[in-house]
């Protein structure tokens, strides 16, 4: 029985270390995509990737907080628009998605 218990403890340590490693690289989605591309599909059945992704990628912005500052190029890519340039002047709505 001690051998079985030692195996269980070792398995749990390795599993948790791998899960923590996945969470760390989930903070860098491009690297995460490269890692996932090389892993077998069976890994998706062993680790709860969806909850881990939501945990790793959760933002820190709460309702009522000011939006984080960022710049976006205009449609013709000739200029850049700063979100701060609209602060206090007019509401801004950002839509991410497709109209097709």
DSSP file (Angstrom, degrees, kcal/mol; ACC not computed):
  #  RESIDUE AA STRUCTURE BP1 BP2  ACC     N-H-->O    O-->H-N    N-H-->O    O-->H-N    TCO  KAPPA ALPHA  PHI   PSI    X-CA   Y-CA   Z-CA
    1    1 A X     >        0   0    0      0, 0.0     4,-2.5     0, 0.0     5,-0.2   0.000 360.0 360.0 360.0 -37.4    0.0    0.0    0.0
    2    2 A X  H  >  +     0   0    0      1,-0.2     4,-2.6     2,-0.2     5,-0.2   0.872 360.0  53.9 -60.3 -33.0    2.7    2.6    0.7
    3    3 A X  H  > S+     0   0    0      2,-0.2     4,-2.3     1,-0.2    -1,-0.2   0.906 109.0  47.9 -66.6 -39.9    3.9    2.1   -2.9
    4    4 A X  H  > S+     0   0    0      2,-0.2     4,-2.4     1,-0.2    -2,-0.2   0.901 112.3  49.1 -65.9 -41.2    0.4    2.9   -4.2
    5    5 A X  H  X S+     0   0    0     -4,-2.5     4,-2.4     2,-0.2    -2,-0.2   0.917 111.0  50.0 -64.7 -42.6    0.2    5.9   -2.0
    6    6 A X  H  X S+     0   0    0     -4,-2.6     4,-2.6     1,-0.2    -2,-0.2   0.896 110.7  50.2 -62.0 -40.2    3.6    7.2   -3.2
    7    7 A X  H  X S+     0   0    0     -4,-2.3     4,-2.8     2,-0.2    -2,-0.2   0.921 110.6  49.8 -63.6 -42.7    2.5    6.7   -6.8
    8    8 A X  H  X S+     0   0    0     -4,-2.4     4,-2.4     2,-0.2    -2,-0.2   0.900 112.2  47.0 -62.3 -42.0   -0.7    8.7   -6.1
    9    9 A X  H  X S+     0   0    0     -4,-2.4     4,-2.4     2,-0.2    -1,-0.2   0.926 113.5  48.0 -65.9 -44.7    1.2   11.5   -4.5
   10   10 A X  H  X S+     0   0    0     -4,-2.6     4,-2.4     2,-0.2    -2,-0.2   0.910 112.1  50.1 -62.5 -42.2    3.7   11.6   -7.3
   11   11 A X  H  X S+     0   0    0     -4,-2.8     4,-2.8     1,-0.2    -2,-0.2   0.925 111.1  48.9 -61.7 -45.0    0.9   11.6   -9.9
   12   12 A X  H  X S+     0   0    0     -4,-2.4     4,-2.6     2,-0.2     5,-0.2   0.895 111.1  49.8 -62.7 -40.9   -0.9   14.4   -8.1
   13   13 A X  H  X S+     0   0    0     -4,-2.4     4,-2.3     2,-0.2    -1,-0.2   0.931 113.5  45.2 -64.6 -45.4    2.3   16.5   -7.9
   14   14 A X  H  X S+     0   0    0     -4,-2.4     4,-2.5     2,-0.2    -2,-0.2   0.920 113.7  50.1 -64.4 -43.8    3.0   16.0  -11.6
   15   15 A X  H  X S+     0   0    0     -4,-2.8     4,-2.6     1,-0.2    -2,-0.2   0.936 113.1  45.3 -60.0 -48.6   -0.6   16.7  -12.6
   16   16 A X  H  X S+     0   0    0     -4,-2.6     4,-2.6     1,-0.2    -1,-0.2   0.873 112.0  52.4 -65.4 -36.9   -0.7   19.9  -10.5
   17   17 A X  H  X S+     0   0    0     -4,-2.3     4,-2.2    -5,-0.2    -1,-0.2   0.919 111.7  45.9 -64.9 -42.7    2.7   21.0  -11.9
   18   18 A X  H  X S+     0   0    0     -4,-2.5     4,-2.4     2,-0.2    -2,-0.2   0.915 112.6  50.4 -65.5 -42.3    1.5   20.5  -15.5
   19   19 A X  H  X S+     0   0    0     -4,-2.6     4,-2.2     1,-0.2    -2,-0.2   0.914 111.5  48.3 -61.8 -42.7   -1.8   22.3  -14.8
   20   20 A X  H  X S+     0   0    0     -4,-2.6     4,-2.3     1,-0.2    -1,-0.2   0.894 110.0  52.7 -64.0 -39.4    0.1   25.3  -13.2
   21   21 A X  H  X S+     0   0    0     -4,-2.2     4,-2.3     2,-0.2    -2,-0.2   0.903 108.4  49.9 -62.6 -41.4    2.4   25.3  -16.2
   22   22 A X  H  X S+     0   0    0     -4,-2.4     4,-1.4     1,-0.2    -2,-0.2   0.910 110.1  50.7 -63.1 -41.3   -0.6   25.5  -18.6
   23   23 A X  H  X S+     0   0    0     -4,-2.2     4,-0.5     1,-0.2    -2,-0.2   0.895 109.0  51.9 -64.0 -39.2   -2.0   28.4  -16.6
   24   24 A X  H >< S+     0   0    0     -4,-2.3     3,-1.1     1,-0.2    -1,-0.2   0.936 112.5  43.7 -63.0 -46.4    1.3   30.3  -16.7
   25   25 A X  H >< S+     0   0    0     -4,-2.3     3,-1.6     1,-0.3     7,-0.5   0.693  98.8  73.1 -76.8 -14.6    1.5   30.0  -20.5
   26   26 A X  H 3< S+     0   0    0     -4,-1.4     3,-0.3     1,-0.3    -1,-0.3   0.716  84.3  68.9 -67.4 -18.0   -2.1   30.8  -20.9
   27   27 A X  T << S+     0   0    0     -3,-1.1     2,-0.4    -4,-0.5    -1,-0.3   0.632 100.9  49.8 -71.7 -12.3   -1.1   34.4  -20.0
   28   28 A X  S <> S-     0   0    0     -3,-1.6     4,-2.5    -4,-0.1     3,-0.5  -0.796  75.2-173.0-124.9  86.0    0.7   34.4  -23.4
   29   29 A X  H  > S+     0   0    0     -2,-0.4     4,-2.4    -3,-0.3     5,-0.2   0.788  81.0  54.2 -57.5 -33.3   -2.0   33.2  -25.9
   30   30 A X  H  > S+     0   0    0      2,-0.2     4,-1.8     1,-0.2    -1,-0.2   0.938 112.4  43.7 -67.2 -44.3    0.4   32.9  -28.9
   31   31 A X  H  > S+     0   0    0     -3,-0.5     4,-2.3     1,-0.2    -2,-0.2   0.904 112.4  54.0 -64.1 -41.2    2.8   30.7  -26.9
   32   32 A X  H  X S+     0   0    0     -4,-2.5     4,-2.9    -7,-0.5     5,-0.2   0.905 106.5  52.0 -60.6 -41.9   -0.2   28.7  -25.6
   33   33 A X  H  X S+     0   0    0     -4,-2.4     4,-1.8     1,-0.2    -1,-0.2   0.894 109.3  49.7 -61.3 -40.2   -1.4   28.1  -29.1
   34   34 A X  H  X S+     0   0    0     -4,-1.8     4,-0.8     2,-0.2    -2,-0.2   0.902 112.9  46.9 -65.5 -40.5    2.0   26.8  -30.2
   35   35 A X  H >X S+     0   0    0     -4,-2.3     3,-1.0     1,-0.2     4,-0.6   0.938 112.4  49.0 -65.6 -46.8    2.1   24.5  -27.2
   36   36 A X  H >< S+     0   0    0     -4,-2.9     3,-0.7     1,-0.3    -1,-0.2   0.817 102.7  62.6 -65.2 -30.1   -1.4   23.2  -27.7
   37   37 A X  H 3< S+     0   0    0     -4,-1.8    -1,-0.3     1,-0.2    -2,-0.2   0.812 107.3  44.3 -63.7 -28.6   -0.7   22.6  -31.4
   38   38 A X  H << S+     0   0    0     -3,-1.0     2,-0.3    -4,-0.8    -1,-0.2   0.530  95.8  91.7 -95.4  -7.7    1.9   20.0  -30.4
   39   39 A X  S << S-     0   0    0     -3,-0.7     5,-0.0    -4,-0.6     2,-0.0  -0.627  81.3-108.7 -89.5 146.8    0.0   18.2  -27.7
   40   40 A X    >   -     0   0    0     -2,-0.3     3,-1.6     1,-0.1     4,-0.4  -0.344  28.5-113.2 -68.8 155.7   -2.1   15.1  -28.4
   41   41 A X  T >  S+     0   0    0      1,-0.3     3,-1.4     2,-0.2     4,-0.5   0.766 110.5  73.1 -61.1 -26.1   -5.9   15.5  -28.3
   42   42 A X  T >> S+     0   0    0      1,-0.3     3,-1.1     2,-0.2     4,-0.7   0.781  83.5  68.6 -61.7 -25.4   -6.1   13.2  -25.2
   43   43 A X  H X> S+     0   0    0     -3,-1.6     4,-1.9     1,-0.3     3,-0.7   0.838  90.6  62.2 -62.2 -31.5   -4.6   16.0  -23.1
   44   44 A X  H <4 S+     0   0    0     -3,-1.4     5,-0.3    -4,-0.4    -1,-0.3   0.757 103.2  49.5 -66.4 -23.5   -7.9   17.9  -23.6
   45   45 A X  H <4 S+     0   0    0     -3,-1.1    -1,-0.2    -4,-0.5    -2,-0.2   0.652 111.2  49.1 -87.3 -15.9   -9.7   15.1  -21.8
   46   46 A X  H << S+     0   0    0     -4,-0.7     2,-0.4    -3,-0.7    -2,-0.2   0.816 109.8  47.5 -93.5 -34.7   -7.3   15.1  -18.8
   47   47 A X  S  < S-     0   0    0     -4,-1.9     2,-1.7   -28,-0.0     3,-0.2  -0.872  80.1-125.5-112.0 142.0   -7.1   18.8  -18.0
   48   48 A X     >  +     0   0    0     -2,-0.4     4,-2.0     1,-0.2     5,-0.2  -0.574  38.9 171.1 -82.7  79.4  -10.1   21.2  -17.6
   49   49 A X  H  >  +     0   0    0     -2,-1.7     4,-2.9    -5,-0.3     5,-0.2   0.847  66.1  57.8 -64.9 -37.0   -8.8   23.8  -20.1
   50   50 A X  H  > S+     0   0    0      2,-0.2     4,-2.4     1,-0.2    -1,-0.2   0.961 111.7  39.6 -62.7 -51.9  -12.0   25.9  -20.3
   51   51 A X  H  > S+     0   0    0      1,-0.2     4,-2.3     2,-0.2    -1,-0.2   0.894 116.5  52.3 -63.5 -36.2  -12.1   26.8  -16.5
   52   52 A X  H  X S+     0   0    0     -4,-2.0     4,-2.8     2,-0.2    -2,-0.2   0.911 109.7  49.3 -64.0 -40.1   -8.3   27.1  -16.5
   53   53 A X  H  X S+     0   0    0     -4,-2.9     4,-2.7     2,-0.2    -2,-0.2   0.925 111.0  48.9 -64.5 -45.1   -8.4   29.5  -19.5
   54   54 A X  H  < S+     0   0    0     -4,-2.4     4,-0.5    -5,-0.2    -1,-0.2   0.888 114.0  46.8 -62.7 -38.0  -11.1   31.6  -17.8
   55   55 A X  H >< S+     0   0    0     -4,-2.3     3,-0.7    -5,-0.2    -2,-0.2   0.939 116.2  43.6 -66.9 -46.9   -9.1   31.7  -14.6
   56   56 A X  H 3< S+     0   0    0     -4,-2.8    -2,-0.2     1,-0.2    -1,-0.2   0.848 119.5  41.2 -69.8 -34.3   -5.8   32.6  -16.4
   57   57 A X  T 3< S+     0   0    0     -4,-2.7    -1,-0.2    -5,-0.2    -2,-0.2   0.325  80.2 130.3 -99.7   7.8   -7.3   35.2  -18.7
   58   58 A X    <   -     0   0    0     -3,-0.7     2,-0.1    -4,-0.5    -3,-0.0  -0.410  52.4-135.2 -63.4 132.0   -9.6   36.9  -16.2
   59   59 A X        -     0   0    0     -2,-0.1    -1,-0.1     2,-0.1    -2,-0.0  -0.264   7.1-133.1 -82.4 173.8   -9.2   40.7  -16.4
   60   60 A X  S    S+     0   0    0      2,-0.1     2,-0.4    -2,-0.1    -1,-0.1   0.404  70.0 111.1-106.9  -0.7   -8.9   43.0  -13.5
   61   61 A X        -     0   0    0      4,-0.0     2,-0.2     3,-0.0    -2,-0.1  -0.621  49.5-165.9 -80.0 130.5  -11.3   45.6  -14.8
   62   62 A X    >   -     0   0    0     -2,-0.4     3,-2.3     4,-0.1     2,-0.1  -0.710  36.8 -75.7-110.5 163.2  -14.5   45.8  -12.7
   63   63 A X  T 3  S+     0   0    0      1,-0.3     3,-0.1    -2,-0.2    -1,-0.1  -0.382 122.0  24.1 -57.9 129.6  -17.8   47.5  -13.6
   64   64 A X  T 3  S+     0   0    0      1,-0.4    -1,-0.3    -2,-0.1     2,-0.1   0.181  92.6 122.9  97.0 -16.2  -17.4   51.2  -13.1
   65   65 A X  S <  S-     0   0    0     -3,-2.3    -1,-0.4     1,-0.1     2,-0.1  -0.468  72.3-101.3 -72.9 148.8  -13.6   51.2  -13.6
   66   66 A X        -     0   0    0     -2,-0.1    -1,-0.1     1,-0.1    -4,-0.1  -0.428  45.4 -99.5 -66.8 147.4  -12.3   53.4  -16.3
   67   67 A X        -     0   0    0      1,-0.1    -1,-0.1    -2,-0.1     3,-0.1  -0.360  42.6-100.8 -65.8 145.5  -11.4   51.6  -19.5
   68   68 A X        -     0   0    0      1,-0.1     2,-0.2    -3,-0.1    -1,-0.1  -0.376  43.5-103.0 -65.4 148.2   -7.7   50.7  -20.0
   69   69 A X        +     0   0    0     -3,-0.1     2,-0.3    14,-0.1    -1,-0.1  -0.497  53.6 151.3 -73.6 136.9   -5.9   53.0  -22.4
   70   70 A X        -     0   0    0     -2,-0.2    13,-2.2    -3,-0.1     2,-0.4  -0.976  33.9-134.0-158.4 161.5   -5.2   51.8  -25.9
   71   71 A X  E     -A   82   0A   0     -2,-0.3     2,-0.4    11,-0.2    11,-0.2  -0.929  17.3-168.5-118.2 142.6   -4.7   53.1  -29.4
   72   72 A X  E     -A   81   0A   0      9,-2.5     9,-3.4    -2,-0.4     2,-0.1  -0.980  23.9-116.4-129.2 144.2   -6.2   51.7  -32.6
   73   73 A X  E     -A   80   0A   0     -2,-0.4     7,-0.3     7,-0.2     2,-0.0  -0.461  35.3-110.1 -73.4 151.8   -5.4   52.4  -36.2
   74   74 A X    >   -     0   0    0      5,-2.3     3,-1.6    -2,-0.1    -1,-0.1  -0.264  37.6 -96.3 -71.4 169.0   -8.1   54.0  -38.3
   75   75 A X  T 3  S+     0   0    0      1,-0.3    -1,-0.1     2,-0.1    -2,-0.1   0.839 128.6  46.0 -58.7 -34.4   -9.8   52.0  -41.1
   76   76 A X  T 3  S-     0   0    0      1,-0.0    -1,-0.3     3,-0.0    -2,-0.0   0.475 106.0-130.9 -88.1  -0.4   -7.4   53.4  -43.7
   77   77 A X  S <  S+     0   0    0     -3,-1.6    -2,-0.1     2,-0.1     3,-0.1   0.692  76.9 115.0  60.8  22.4   -4.4   52.9  -41.4
   78   78 A X  S    S+     0   0    0      1,-0.0     2,-0.3     0, 0.0    -1,-0.1   0.614  78.8  18.0 -93.8 -14.1   -3.2   56.4  -41.9
   79   79 A X  S    S-     0   0    0     -5,-0.0    -5,-2.3     2,-0.0     2,-0.4  -0.884  70.3-124.8-146.1 174.9   -3.7   57.5  -38.3
   80   80 A X  E     -A   73   0A   0     -2,-0.3     2,-0.5    -7,-0.3    -7,-0.2  -0.977  15.5-149.1-128.3 142.4   -4.2   56.2  -34.8
   81   81 A X  E     -A   72   0A   0     -9,-3.4    -9,-2.5    -2,-0.4     2,-0.4  -0.943   9.2-148.5-115.7 131.3   -7.0   57.0  -32.4
   82   82 A X  E >   -A   71   0A   0     -2,-0.5     3,-0.9   -11,-0.2     4,-0.3  -0.786  12.8-140.8 -97.8 138.2   -6.5   57.0  -28.7
   83   83 A X  G >  S+     0   0    0    -13,-2.2     3,-1.7    -2,-0.4     4,-0.4   0.864 102.4  62.7 -63.3 -35.0   -9.3   56.0  -26.3
   84   84 A X  G >  S+     0   0    0      1,-0.3     3,-0.9   -14,-0.3    -1,-0.2   0.760  87.8  71.2 -63.6 -23.8   -8.3   58.8  -24.0
   85   85 A X  G <  S+     0   0    0     -3,-0.9    -1,-0.3     1,-0.2    -2,-0.2   0.699 100.9  45.9 -67.5 -16.4   -9.1   61.4  -26.6
   86   86 A X  G X> S+     0   0    0     -3,-1.7     3,-2.2    -4,-0.3     4,-1.7   0.540  81.6 124.6 -98.6  -9.7  -12.8   60.6  -26.1
   87   87 A X  T <4 S+     0   0    0     -3,-0.9     4,-0.1    -4,-0.4    -3,-0.0  -0.295  86.8   0.4 -60.3 125.6  -12.8   60.7  -22.3
   88   88 A X  T 34 S+     0   0    0      2,-0.2    -1,-0.3     1,-0.1     3,-0.1   0.368 122.4  77.2  80.8  -5.3  -15.3   63.2  -21.0
   89   89 A X  T <4 S-     0   0    0     -3,-2.2     2,-0.3     1,-0.4    -2,-0.2   0.835 104.5 -18.1-102.7 -45.4  -16.5   64.1  -24.5
   90   90 A X  S  < S-     0   0    0     -4,-1.7    -1,-0.4     2,-0.0    -2,-0.2  -0.990  70.7 -90.9-159.5 156.3  -18.7   61.3  -25.7
   91   91 A X        -     0   0    0     -2,-0.3     2,-0.4    -3,-0.1    -4,-0.0  -0.430  37.4-149.3 -71.3 150.5  -19.5   57.7  -25.0
   92   92 A X        -     0   0    0     -2,-0.1     2,-0.5     2,-0.0    -1,-0.0  -0.983   8.8-166.1-124.4 131.8  -17.6   55.1  -26.8
   93   93 A X        -     0   0    0     -2,-0.4     2,-0.5     2,-0.0    -2,-0.0  -0.977   5.6-160.2-118.0 124.6  -18.9   51.7  -27.8
   94   94 A X        -     0   0    0     -2,-0.5     2,-0.5     2,-0.0    -2,-0.0  -0.905   4.8-167.1-105.2 128.8  -16.4   49.0  -29.0
   95   95 A X        -     0   0    0     -2,-0.5     2,-0.6     2,-0.1    -2,-0.0  -0.968   2.0-169.7-118.5 119.8  -17.8   46.1  -31.0
   96   96 A X        +     0   0    0     -2,-0.5     2,-0.3     2,-0.1    -2,-0.0  -0.939  49.1  57.7-108.2 117.0  -15.6   43.1  -31.5
   97   97 A X  S    S-     0   0    0     -2,-0.6     2,-0.4     0, 0.0    -2,-0.1  -0.987  79.6 -64.2 158.9-165.1  -17.0   40.7  -34.0
   98   98 A X        -     0   0    0     -2,-0.3    -2,-0.1     1,-0.1     0, 0.0  -0.890  14.9-155.8-120.8 147.2  -18.2   40.2  -37.6
   99   99 A X              0   0    0     -2,-0.4    -1,-0.1     1,-0.2     0, 0.0   0.240 360.0 360.0-101.5  11.6  -21.1   41.7  -39.4
  100  100 A X              0   0    0      0, 0.0    -1,-0.2     0, 0.0     0, 0.0   0.456 360.0 360.0 -93.5 360.0  -21.3   38.8  -41.9
